[in-house]
Amino acid sequence: MNPHLDSSHRDTSDQAQQVSCKLAAMSNKCAPGIKSAIATLQTTFAKYAGAEGDPNTLSKKEVATMLKAELPEIDALINQQDPKDPKQKQKQDQANEFFQMLDEDGDGSVCFNEFIVFCATLALLCQKG
């Protein structure tokens, strides 16, 4: 066996191992945040889904309950209710339009995929803001 080739192979192997260790260290630093974010999304969805039946979807009422609790700023914009307000019908129409936007497939409920798209859109809007 060629000692030069063997040494070169060892150097390459050592470099690859060092790079692998650095990537693993970076992954360990980043992953908990991502894992935590995913767990939070799953937990939040599960917390509100199923109150009216199907634990795999959010009904219109469940979405309203979630918005009131988790995102009161958005809920206030969508669901401002004032019986004396002549624009109350328009505001209700806006709330319905918002739900229809979330319910991309039009089945009358928001599945986890639609919920994730909503959360990702909010994240992008917050980052731009």
Rosetta blueprint (number, residue, H / E / L):
1 M L
2 N L
3 P H
4 H H
5 L H
6 D H
7 S H
8 S H
9 H H
10 R H
11 D H
12 T H
13 S H
14 D H
15 Q H
16 A H
17 Q H
18 Q H
19 V H
20 S H
21 C H
22 K H
23 L H
24 A H
25 A H
26 M H
27 S H
28 N H
29 K H
30 C H
31 A H
32 P H
33 G H
34 I H
35 K H
36 S H
37 A H
38 I H
39 A H
40 T H
41 L H
42 Q H
43 T H
44 T H
45 F H
46 A H
47 K H
48 Y H
49 A L
50 G L
51 A L
52 E L
53 G L
54 D L
55 P L
56 N L
57 T E
58 L E
59 S L
60 K H
61 K H
62 E H
63 V H
64 A H
65 T H
66 M H
67 L H
68 K H
69 A H
70 E H
71 L L
72 P H
73 E H
74 I H
75 D H
76 A H
77 L H
78 I H
79 N L
80 Q L
81 Q L
82 D L
83 P L
84 K L
85 D L
86 P L
87 K L
88 Q H
89 K H
90 Q H
91 K H
92 Q H
93 D H
94 Q H
95 A H
96 N H
97 E H
98 F H
99 F H
100 Q H
101 M H
102 L H
103 D L
104 E L
105 D L
106 G L
107 D L
108 G L
109 S L
110 V E
111 C E
112 F H
113 N H
114 E H
115 F H
116 I H
117 V H
118 F H
119 C H
120 A H
121 T H
122 L H
123 A H
124 L H
125 L H
126 C H
127 Q H
128 K H
129 G L
